[in-house]
Amino acid sequence: MRRLRLFATALLLAVAIGARIAPAQDSLDIVAVVDDEPISKIDLLVRLQLVLQSTGLKDSPQLRARLAPEVLRSLIDDKLKTEEAKRQGVTASRAEVQRVLAQVAASNNMSIEQFNKAIERSPLVAQAFSDEATAQIAWDKLVRTKLGPTVNVTPQDVDDEMRRVKESFDKPQYELAEIFISVDQPDQDAAARQSAQRLIDQLHQGVEFGRLAQQFSQSTTAAKGGLVGWVRPDQMDQEIADVLVRMKPGDVSDPVRSAGGYYILQLRDIRQGGQVQPNPDDTIVDLKQIFIAVQSTAPKDKIEDAMRKINLVRTQVKNCADMDRIGRDYMQPDAIDLGKSTVGELPEELKPLARDLPVDQVSAPIQVDTGIGLFMICERQVPQQGMPTRDQVTRMLIGMRLDQLARGYLRDLRRAAVIDIRNATL
């Protein structure tokens, strides 16, 4: 599971957007068309206002003019992701969208009911949130289902990486964050560099790196505020490694041209490899679920009936084999096994369970907005200080290769699309 990139805005301020955007005729103007799918000026205005709120940037006509091309690029990417997912038969269900919006609500210290009530006051904001969530969920599912099976990591690949880790064990490692601006065609190089420089200007004015990365980076690391994590120079493209080793913690680089586009690098920390302490969020758990769907807005008697059923199931489940056997009465077999995930990749409500629930012990019922579930840890691999395990290295290599494939997939969609940018002037 991947963390999804969504606006973490001061919600009540964002809801006021609808009241501040005048229903002028020019707000309905088309600013871009992506394969016959229009993006209106009002789409751009709403998304731009949400970006301003989420990043804490001080609003001004000059700033809006500078950011409008970057925001429009994000809207275009969302169109491409959503439409490609539809063509491949992949969609984001209403329940999945609501689950992500519940995370946004929680980040604003609100329940999902309070969140839904708030955004009902502004259909424009509600649609902006929903469109963003839909694009992210559908794209993530498409990447996992279409590209995931093509990733092949051989035992020799793992052996080679284990050898490199061992050789560099006592050498410096760098905690890196990035913002990536794609260059899909040679004639886009200058514009991409200008985009990167505009973002660097905002960083120098005090805007938080992670917030800009979430909104504008075209790398999959955008979902984590641009965080790449701890890396060795030999893992990076040479152009990036050359810059990285000259940086000090806290530094932000100038635009770095490398494979595929421009990078803005932020060095967060440096450590010696032999000093590495295990991160609890890197613990790997093999997770199963039995889930009964019932919306939190359903009548009280339906929710109580679902809770009775799940509690009855709980008395019958003693181990992971029981989860499979009994779960088939309630779910499709392929939905019971959630597979292996790190604690850090799991939804917030499952992280405490993943850290503390004993193996082969069924959880208490967990109610979320889309239903009530039981969960069981079938295996837990706790990271140890020192060399990573083969399983950890395998997952790391798979993740890196899948990210590269996803980036190339989106680049190919941009190249193949008919994109008509008409006017992004505000």
HUMO-V176484 format. One record per residue. N is the residue number from 1. PSI is psi in whole degrees, 0 to 359 (999 if undefined). OMEGA is omega in degrees with one decimal (999 if undefined). Layout:
N|PSI|OMEGA / N|PSI|OMEGA
This chain:
1|141|179.1 / 2|149|172.5 / 3|141|-178.7 / 4|142|-179.6 / 5|114|177.2 / 6|162|176.7 / 7|129|171.6 / 8|74|-171.3 / 9|165|165.2 / 10|100|-161.9 / 11|317|-176.4 / 12|329|173.7 / 13|320|-179.1 / 14|322|-179.1 / 15|332|179.7 / 16|350|-178.9 / 17|314|-176.3 / 18|324|-179.2 / 19|335|-175.2 / 20|344|179.2 / 21|111|-178.4 / 22|143|179.9 / 23|47|-179.2 / 24|157|-177.6 / 25|324|-175.4 / 26|344|177.0 / 27|343|178.3 / 28|358|179.1 / 29|150|177.9 / 30|124|179.7 / 31|339|178.1 / 32|154|174.7 / 33|128|-178.5 / 34|103|-177.5 / 35|52|178.4 / 36|1|176.9 / 37|117|-174.4 / 38|152|168.6 / 39|120|-175.2 / 40|165|177.4 / 41|326|179.9 / 42|326|173.0 / 43|315|-178.7 / 44|318|-179.2 / 45|316|-179.1 / 46|313|-179.9 / 47|321|179.4 / 48|318|179.8 / 49|322|176.8 / 50|320|177.6 / 51|316|179.9 / 52|318|180.0 / 53|318|-174.1 / 54|333|-179.1 / 55|346|-178.0 / 56|15|179.2 / 57|144|178.4 / 58|120|-174.1 / 59|139|173.3 / 60|156|177.4 / 61|324|-179.5 / 62|317|179.6 / 63|317|178.1 / 64|318|-179.9 / 65|322|-179.5 / 66|323|-175.0 / 67|340|-175.4 / 68|316|179.2 / 69|325|-179.9 / 70|320|179.5 / 71|320|177.9 / 72|321|177.3 / 73|321|177.4 / 74|319|178.5 / 75|319|178.4 / 76|315|178.6 / 77|319|178.7 / 78|319|177.1 / 79|313|-178.7 / 80|317|-179.4 / 81|314|-177.1 / 82|314|-177.3 / 83|322|177.7 / 84|319|177.4 / 85|318|177.7 / 86|316|-179.7 / 87|328|-178.9 / 88|6|178.6 / 89|23|-179.9 / 90|128|-179.6 / 91|164|173.4 / 92|122|-179.2 / 93|161|178.1 / 94|321|-179.9 / 95|321|179.1 / 96|319|178.1 / 97|317|179.5 / 98|324|178.8 / 99|317|178.9 / 100|319|178.6 / 101|330|175.5 / 102|325|176.5 / 103|320|176.9 / 104|317|178.4 / 105|315|-179.2 / 106|323|179.8 / 107|341|176.0 / 108|15|179.6 / 109|44|180.0 / 110|153|169.3 / 111|165|178.7 / 112|328|178.2 / 113|316|177.5 / 114|320|179.7 / 115|309|-178.8 / 116|321|179.5 / 117|321|-179.1 / 118|312|-175.4 / 119|346|174.5 / 120|337|179.3 / 121|340|-179.3 / 122|97|177.9 / 123|330|179.7 / 124|315|179.4 / 125|317|179.4 / 126|317|-179.0 / 127|323|179.1 / 128|315|177.1 / 129|314|-176.7 / 130|318|179.8 / 131|317|179.9 / 132|313|-179.5 / 133|317|-178.5 / 134|315|-179.6 / 135|317|-177.1 / 136|315|-177.6 / 137|312|-178.0 / 138|318|-179.5 / 139|316|179.5 / 140|317|178.5 / 141|320|-179.8 / 142|315|179.4 / 143|316|-178.1 / 144|319|-175.3 / 145|324|-175.9 / 146|316|-174.8 / 147|328|-177.5 / 148|311|-178.7 / 149|344|-178.5 / 150|349|-178.3 / 151|123|-178.3 / 152|114|175.6 / 153|116|-175.7 / 154|161|173.3 / 155|326|177.9 / 156|322|176.0 / 157|316|-179.5 / 158|317|177.7 / 159|316|-178.0 / 160|317|-179.8 / 161|321|176.8 / 162|321|178.6 / 163|317|179.9 / 164|321|178.0 / 165|316|-179.0 / 166|318|-178.5 / 167|329|-176.5 / 168|16|-171.4 / 169|320|-176.9 / 170|8|-179.0 / 171|162|-177.2 / 172|145|171.3 / 173|152|-171.1 / 174|128|175.1 / 175|115|-167.0 / 176|141|167.5 / 177|155|-173.8 / 178|154|162.9 / 179|127|-176.0 / 180|130|175.5 / 181|116|-174.0 / 182|145|168.9 / 183|104|-174.6 / 184|335|179.0 / 185|149|-178.4 / 186|325|-177.2 / 187|357|177.7 / 188|358|-172.1 / 189|311|-176.8 / 190|317|-179.5 / 191|321|179.7 / 192|319|177.7 / 193|321|177.4 / 194|320|177.1 / 195|315|179.2 / 196|319|-178.8 / 197|323|177.5 / 198|321|178.6 / 199|321|177.0 / 200|321|177.5 / 201|320|178.5 / 202|322|177.9 / 203|320|179.5 / 204|340|176.6 / 205|5|172.7 / 206|3|177.9 / 207|139|-178.3 / 208|132|-177.0 / 209|313|-175.6 / 210|324|-179.5 / 211|319|177.0 / 212|321|178.8 / 213|316|179.9 / 214|320|-173.3 / 215|327|-167.4 / 216|343|-178.3 / 217|141|178.3 / 218|18|173.9 / 219|156|176.5 / 220|342|176.8 / 221|350|176.4 / 222|326|-178.8 / 223|338|-179.9 / 224|30|-179.7 / 225|27|179.1 / 226|0|-174.3 / 227|119|173.8 / 228|324|-178.3 / 229|198|-178.6 / 230|126|-176.8 / 231|160|170.5 / 232|148|179.2 / 233|325|-177.8 / 234|349|177.3 / 235|348|-172.7 / 236|159|170.4 / 237|148|-173.2 / 238|321|-178.8 / 239|322|179.6 / 240|318|-179.8 / 241|319|-178.6 / 242|322|178.4 / 243|317|-174.0 / 244|315|-175.0 / 245|348|178.2 / 246|356|-175.8 / 247|158|173.9 / 248|154|178.8 / 249|132|-177.1 / 250|344|-179.3 / 251|148|170.2 / 252|131|-175.7 / 253|164|162.7 / 254|170|176.8 / 255|131|-179.7 / 256|117|178.7 / 257|123|178.1 / 258|194|-176.1 / 259|122|173.4 / 260|343|-178.5 / 261|204|-177.2 / 262|141|177.4 / 263|140|165.0 / 264|123|-175.2 / 265|141|170.2 / 266|122|177.1 / 267|118|-176.6 / 268|326|-178.7 / 269|165|175.2 / 270|141|176.2 / 271|160|171.8 / 272|138|-176.0 / 273|321|-178.3 / 274|350|-179.7 / 275|6|-173.9 / 276|128|173.6 / 277|141|-179.6 / 278|142|177.5 / 279|121|-179.3 / 280|331|179.3 / 281|349|176.0 / 282|358|174.6 / 283|133|-179.1 / 284|129|178.0 / 285|142|173.9 / 286|114|-164.0 / 287|137|172.5 / 288|156|-179.6 / 289|153|163.2 / 290|121|-168.8 / 291|130|174.8 / 292|119|-176.1 / 293|128|172.0 / 294|124|-177.9 / 295|145|178.8 / 296|343|178.2 / 297|2|179.9 / 298|161|176.6 / 299|150|-174.8 / 300|321|-177.0 / 301|328|177.8 / 302|320|178.1 / 303|318|179.3 / 304|322|178.4 / 305|318|177.3 / 306|321|179.0 / 307|321|177.0 / 308|317|-179.9 / 309|315|-176.0 / 310|327|177.1 / 311|326|175.6 / 312|316|177.0 / 313|319|-176.6 / 314|325|-179.9 / 315|342|-175.3 / 316|346|-174.3 / 317|121|-179.2 / 318|338|-176.7 / 319|182|-176.1 / 320|329|176.2 / 321|322|176.5 / 322|323|178.5 / 323|317|178.5 / 324|313|-174.6 / 325|310|-176.4 / 326|327|-178.1 / 327|334|-179.1 / 328|341|177.4 / 329|346|-174.4 / 330|340|-172.8 / 331|161|170.2 / 332|143|-177.3 / 333|321|-176.9 / 334|355|177.9 / 335|349|-178.2 / 336|314|-177.0 / 337|111|179.2 / 338|354|177.0 / 339|192|-178.3 / 340|133|176.9 / 341|152|169.5 / 342|157|178.2 / 343|320|-178.4 / 344|338|-178.4 / 345|348|-174.4 / 346|157|172.4 / 347|153|-174.2 / 348|322|-175.6 / 349|343|-179.7 / 350|349|-176.0 / 351|314|177.8 / 352|320|177.9 / 353|315|-177.8 / 354|328|-179.5 / 355|322|-163.7 / 356|338|-175.9 / 357|127|178.3 / 358|150|177.8 / 359|141|179.2 / 360|25|174.2 / 361|128|-177.4 / 362|143|179.9 / 363|166|166.3 / 364|158|177.7 / 365|135|177.4 / 366|119|-179.3 / 367|129|173.4 / 368|183|-174.0 / 369|338|-176.3 / 370|358|179.9 / 371|193|-178.2 / 372|132|-174.8 / 373|155|167.5 / 374|144|-178.1 / 375|152|178.9 / 376|136|174.6 / 377|118|180.0 / 378|338|177.9 / 379|144|177.7 / 380|125|177.6 / 381|105|-177.5 / 382|129|-179.1 / 383|143|179.0 / 384|154|176.5 / 385|138|-179.8 / 386|214|-176.5 / 387|141|174.0 / 388|158|176.9 / 389|166|176.9 / 390|323|179.6 / 391|317|178.2 / 392|318|179.0 / 393|319|178.4 / 394|314|-179.8 / 395|321|179.2 / 396|315|179.8 / 397|318|177.7 / 398|315|-179.7 / 399|317|-179.9 / 400|316|-177.9 / 401|324|178.2 / 402|321|177.0 / 403|319|178.8 / 404|318|179.1 / 405|320|-180.0 / 406|320|178.7 / 407|318|178.1 / 408|325|179.0 / 409|312|-179.6 / 410|322|177.5 / 411|317|179.7 / 412|324|177.3 / 413|319|178.6 / 414|318|-178.2 / 415|324|-176.9 / 416|339|-174.2 / 417|153|169.6 / 418|105|-176.7 / 419|116|-178.5 / 420|102|176.2 / 421|114|-171.9 / 422|312|-177.3 / 423|112|177.8 / 424|16|179.4 / 425|131|-179.0 / 426|999|999
